[in-house]
Every structure is written in C-alpha cells, then in structure tokens.
C-alpha cells in the first residue's frame, strides 16, 4: 500500500507541474544545455545521402542519461519509451526534406504541432549525417484518470545518424526538453530505425 501511495503521489506531482507550467524551481542550465537551443547560425544545410530516402520508424526505448534542470526533471523516467516515424522525401526543386509523421510517448499518441530540421553535416561514402531539429508536440493526460490535461513539449535535439544496412538507420543524440515553455531536463539517447512503407501522411 505504501509503494502504491508513493506512485500515486508522484503521478499527481507530475500533473500539477504540468498545470503550473513546470515553473517552480527552474534553473538556467549549463552552457552545454543552452547551446542546444541557441540561435547559432547554421552555415549550410545539406541533403542526406539519397540511400536514406523513404520512411523510417524506431523507438527510443529509454534514455541513456538524464540531467535535470528543474525539479520536474527529477520525475522523468529513464525507461520512458518514445516511438517516431519520420520520412525523408525528395523535393520537386531538388534535394530532400525530412518530416516527422508520427510520435508516441509512453504508448500514447501525441499531436505534432511543428517540426523543423537542418542537416548540418554529411558523409556520403560513410552514409552518415548530423541533424539539428526542433519538434513541438502536444499530449493529453488525465488528472485523477478523469480530467483531461493538455501539455506541450518542445524538444531541441542534435543527432548523428548512420545507415548500417538498407533497412537499418542507427541514431545517437542529445536533447533539451521544455514542458509548457520551461526547461526541465537534457537527455542522451540512442535508437534503431527500420524502413517502413512510404504511405504515411506528414
């Protein structure tokens, strides 16, 4: 009973933090954390290797590390699973564009509000690329399992991708997460993405 009470209390604390905008105890963060969301100009925007055209789906099954920025960051679970479906398609004017077709957090569907991606480096021979992106999505939870609560997350990420086979794209990276406009934590992660049919809308 005591263990269950602690779990309920932790869940309520997370929801209350969402309602409050996660503002209590927010800190500025280190220089590395600020760099993830800096306005440093991007000198060039490249195209990923053409072998990466198509749609890819994969999961971040858990974070490799979590560095809290606010007290809410201490409540983030390392085991939280996030599934992404992304598509790299040709543009009529040439080159390609990466879009985010679907996001699921903890097995629940999230609504992608916006997605901006830049390819800052590529190596065609090694089939690698470095990405810098910003995704905004919304997800609805329930207070006391009844009252719907909507939360908006901004994720600023730096990622390295390498195509290990025709059907496997490996990714490693780090990200800064903002909840309702407040920085809560930075994370490092890795995941494998597999090719899926290019019939998803994005």
C-alpha positions in Angstrom: 0.0 0.0 0.0 2.8 2.4 0.8 4.5 1.8 -2.5 1.3 2.3 -4.4 0.6 5.6 -2.5 4.1 6.9 -3.5 3.3 6.1 -7.2 0.0 8.0 -7.0 1.7 10.9 -5.3 4.4 11.0 -7.9 1.8 11.0 -10.7 -0.2 13.8 -9.1 3.0 15.8 -8.7 3.8 15.5 -12.4 0.3 16.6 -13.4 0.4 19.5 -11.0 3.7 20.5 -12.5 2.1 20.5 -16.0 -0.8 22.7 -14.8 1.6 25.1 -13.2 3.7 25.3 -16.3 6.6 23.5 -14.7 7.9 26.8 -13.4 8.7 26.0 -9.8 12.4 25.8 -9.1 13.5 26.3 -12.7 17.3 26.9 -13.2 19.1 28.4 -16.1 21.1 25.4 -17.1 24.7 24.9 -18.2 26.4 26.3 -21.3 26.1 22.9 -23.0 22.3 22.9 -22.3 21.9 26.4 -23.7 23.9 25.5 -26.8 21.2 23.0 -27.7 18.7 25.9 -28.0 21.0 28.7 -29.1 20.4 30.8 -32.2 23.9 29.9 -33.5 23.5 30.4 -37.3 23.7 27.3 -39.4 26.4 27.8 -42.0 25.0 25.3 -44.5 22.0 23.0 -44.9 22.9 19.8 -46.7 21.0 16.9 -48.2 21.2 13.5 -46.5 22.6 10.6 -48.7 20.0 9.5 -51.2 20.0 6.0 -49.9 18.1 7.4 -46.9 15.1 8.4 -48.9 11.9 6.8 -47.6 10.1 6.4 -44.2 11.7 5.1 -41.0 10.2 4.0 -37.7 12.0 3.4 -34.5 11.9 3.8 -30.7 14.0 5.3 -28.1 13.4 2.6 -25.5 14.9 4.6 -22.7 17.3 7.5 -22.1 21.0 6.8 -21.6 21.3 9.7 -19.2 19.1 12.4 -17.8 20.3 15.7 -16.4 17.5 17.6 -14.6 17.3 21.4 -15.0 14.3 21.9 -12.8 12.7 19.7 -10.1 10.3 18.4 -12.7 13.3 16.9 -14.5 13.8 14.6 -11.5 10.5 13.0 -12.2 11.4 12.0 -15.8 11.7 8.2 -16.1 14.8 6.8 -17.8 12.6 3.9 -19.1 10.2 6.2 -20.9 9.7 4.9 -24.5 9.2 7.2 -27.4 8.4 6.0 -30.9 9.0 8.1 -34.0 8.0 7.7 -37.7 10.0 10.0 -40.0 10.1 10.3 -43.7 12.9 11.7 -45.9 11.4 12.6 -49.3 12.5 14.3 -52.5 11.6 17.9 -53.1 10.4 19.0 -56.6 13.1 21.7 -56.7 15.8 19.1 -55.8 17.3 17.6 -52.7 15.2 16.2 -49.8 13.2 17.2 -46.8 12.8 15.3 -43.5 9.4 15.3 -41.9 8.0 13.8 -38.7 4.9 11.8 -39.4 4.1 10.3 -36.0 5.1 10.5 -32.3 4.0 8.2 -29.5 5.2 8.8 -25.9 4.7 6.0 -23.4 2.4 4.2 -25.8 0.1 7.3 -26.2 -0.4 9.2 -29.4 1.0 12.8 -29.5 0.0 15.6 -31.9 2.9 17.0 -33.8 2.4 20.8 -33.9 5.6 21.7 -35.8 8.9 20.2 -36.9 12.0 22.0 -38.2 15.1 20.1 -39.2 18.5 21.0 -40.5 21.2 18.7 -41.9 24.5 20.3 -40.8 26.9 17.7 -42.0 27.0 14.6 -44.2 29.4 11.9 -45.4 28.0 10.2 -48.5 30.6 7.4 -48.6 30.1 6.5 -44.9 26.3 7.1 -45.2 26.2 9.4 -42.2 24.6 12.7 -41.3 24.3 15.2 -38.4 20.9 16.7 -37.7 19.7 19.6 -35.6 16.0 19.8 -35.1 13.1 21.2 -33.1 9.8 19.4 -32.6 6.7 20.7 -30.8 4.0 18.3 -29.8 1.1 18.1 -27.5 -0.2 15.2 -25.5 -3.3 14.9 -23.3 -3.1 13.2 -19.9 -5.8 12.8 -17.2 -5.8 14.2 -13.7 -7.2 11.5 -11.4 -7.8 9.5 -14.6 -10.8 11.7 -15.4 -9.9 15.4 -16.1 -8.1 15.8 -19.4 -4.9 17.9 -19.1 -3.0 19.0 -22.2 0.8 19.6 -22.1 3.1 21.0 -24.8 6.6 19.7 -25.2 9.4 21.4 -27.1 12.4 19.1 -27.9 15.6 20.6 -29.2 17.9 17.8 -30.5 21.3 17.2 -32.0 21.5 13.8 -33.7 24.0 11.6 -35.5 22.6 9.1 -38.0 24.4 6.3 -39.8 22.8 3.9 -42.3 24.1 0.5 -41.3 22.1 -1.5 -43.9 19.4 -0.9 -46.4 16.8 -1.3 -43.7 18.6 -0.1 -40.6 19.3 3.5 -39.6 21.1 3.9 -36.2 20.8 7.2 -34.3 22.5 8.7 -31.2 21.9 12.1 -29.8 21.1 14.5 -27.0 18.1 16.7 -26.4 16.8 19.5 -24.3 13.1 19.2 -23.3 10.8 22.1 -22.4 7.4 21.5 -20.8 4.9 24.3 -21.3 7.8 26.7 -22.1 10.0 25.8 -19.1 13.3 23.8 -19.4 13.1 20.6 -17.4 16.0 18.3 -18.4 18.5 17.3 -21.0 18.9 13.7 -22.1 21.2 11.5 -24.2 19.7 8.6 -26.2 20.2 6.1 -29.0 17.8 4.0 -31.1 17.5 2.0 -34.3 15.1 2.9 -37.1 13.8 0.4 -39.7 12.4 1.2 -43.1 8.6 1.2 -43.4 6.3 1.6 -46.4 6.2 5.2 -47.6 2.4 5.6 -47.3 2.2 7.7 -44.2 0.9 11.3 -44.2 3.2 14.0 -42.8 
